[in-house]
Amino acid sequence: MPLEGKRLSSLERCCSVARTVEILSDPWSFLVLRECFFGTRRFEKFQSVLGISRTTLAKLLRKLTALGLLRKDRYSSRPLRFEYRFTEMSRELYPVMLALLKFGDTWLRGESPPPLKLYHKECGHNCSPLVVCSHCGVEILPRRVHYRDGPGAGSNPREADRIRSRRVSDPDSLERGRPCSVARTLLILGDPWTFLVLRETFFGIRRYEELRTRLGIATNILRDRLSRLTEQGILVKRLYQESPERFEYRLTEKGKDFYGPFIAMMRWGDKWLSGGKPPLRLRHRDCDRDFCAVLVCDHCHQELNPRQMGFTLNYAL
C-alpha cells in the first residue's frame, strides 16, 4: 500500500506477533472466529450467541472475509442466504485460540470452573493444551528461549492512524452470549499499544525510558498501559534508583505465562503475514535447535487440531 497521504509516526519493529495482534486486537473479530470453531455458520446464529447488532456483525463478517479468514458460501437462492466457513488461514488460528484459552483458564476464572472442558478424541482424555518445542517436544518457558534476527528483521514507518486504542467500552458484553476464557484474555491485550509494551518486556526491556524510546509512544499512553498491566498482575513495578526515583517493570509468573500465546501468534504471523520472511528466529536452549510453537495434548503429547477436539460446557446457554 502506498504511503502517500498516510500520517506516519516513528518506526516500528517488524514483528509477526504485532501483525497478528493487529488483526485480532478487535475482540469481536476473534469471537466470531471462536463461534466458527463451535460450528456456527449462519448470520442469525452468530447474532443470537454474540448478542451484537446486525450492522456490527455484518461489518465483522465482511472484514474477516476480505482478510481471507472466512469463506462466504451461498446455501439458499430464494431468499439469498450465505454461511461462513473457515479457510486454511483461519483454521490454523486454532492453536492461538487454545493458547489464549489456557491462559484465561489458568489466571482469569477466579473461583469458577473453566467455561469449557476440552477432550482429545485421539487419546480419549480430557486435556489441557501445552505449548512445546517443535523439535524436542519440551514445554517452552521464556527463560529457556533466545532469539536472533530473521530474514524479515528491520523496521518500517508506523502508520499512526493504525495504532489507535480499540478498547471495548463494555467488557462484560464479550461474555454476554457465553462465558469465555479467550475473551477474558483478549481484554488484557486491550489494544495494540498494550501488546507492544508487553512484547518489549519479553525482549528484556524493563525501564520506562527504554520502552518510550523503542516504541515511540506518547508518555501518557505508556503510563496508562504500564499502570493497567501492573494492576492486572502481568507486570510488577520495582524501584531501581532512589534519587531521583526510577522504576523498572518485570514480568510476574502470570505475565510469563503469556509467552505461550505470544509465540503461538508468532508462528501464525510468520506463516501468513511475513511474506515468507520471519522477522525473528527462536532457539530453544534445551535442545539448542531453532523451533516454532506447537500446541499438544498434555496427556498424549500429540499435536492438537480442530477435527480431533471435543468439548463439554460448564455452563448453560
Stockholm file with secondary structure:
# STOCKHOLM 1.0

chainA/1-317         MPLEGKRLSSLERCCSVARTVEILSDPWSFLVLRECFFGTRRFEKFQSVLGISRTTLAKLLRKLTALGLLRKDRYSSRPLRFEYRFTEMSRELYPVMLALLKFGDTWLRGESPPPLKLYHKECGHNCSPLVVCSHCGVEILPRRVHYRDGPGAGSNPREADRIRSRRVSDPDSLERGRPCSVARTLLILGDPWTFLVLRETFFGIRRYEELRTRLGIATNILRDRLSRLTEQGILVKRLYQESPERFEYRLTEKGKDFYGPFIAMMRWGDKWLSGGKPPLRLRHRDCDRDFCAVLVCDHCHQELNPRQMGFTLNYAL
#=GR chainA/1-317 SS CCCTTCCEEEEEECCHHHHHHHHHCSHHHHHHHHHHHTTCCBHHHHHHHHCCCHHHHHHHHHHHHHTTSEEEEEEETTTTEEEEEECHHHHTTHHHHHHHHHHHHHHSCTTSCCSEEEEETTTTEECCEEEEETTTCCBCCGGGEEEEECTTCSEEEEEGGGGCCCCCSCGGGGGSSSCCHHHHHHHHHCSHHHHHHHHHHHTTCCBHHHHHHHHTCCHHHHHHHHHHHHHTTSEEEEEEETTTTEEEEEECHHHHTTHHHHHHHHHHHHHHTSTTCCSEEEEETTTTEEECEEEEETTTCCBCCGGGEEEEESSCC
#=GC SS_cons         CCCTTCCEEEEEECCHHHHHHHHHCSHHHHHHHHHHHTTCCBHHHHHHHHCCCHHHHHHHHHHHHHTTSEEEEEEETTTTEEEEEECHHHHTTHHHHHHHHHHHHHHSCTTSCCSEEEEETTTTEECCEEEEETTTCCBCCGGGEEEEECTTCSEEEEEGGGGCCCCCSCGGGGGSSSCCHHHHHHHHHCSHHHHHHHHHHHTTCCBHHHHHHHHTCCHHHHHHHHHHHHHTTSEEEEEEETTTTEEEEEECHHHHTTHHHHHHHHHHHHHHTSTTCCSEEEEETTTTEEECEEEEETTTCCBCCGGGEEEEESSCC
//
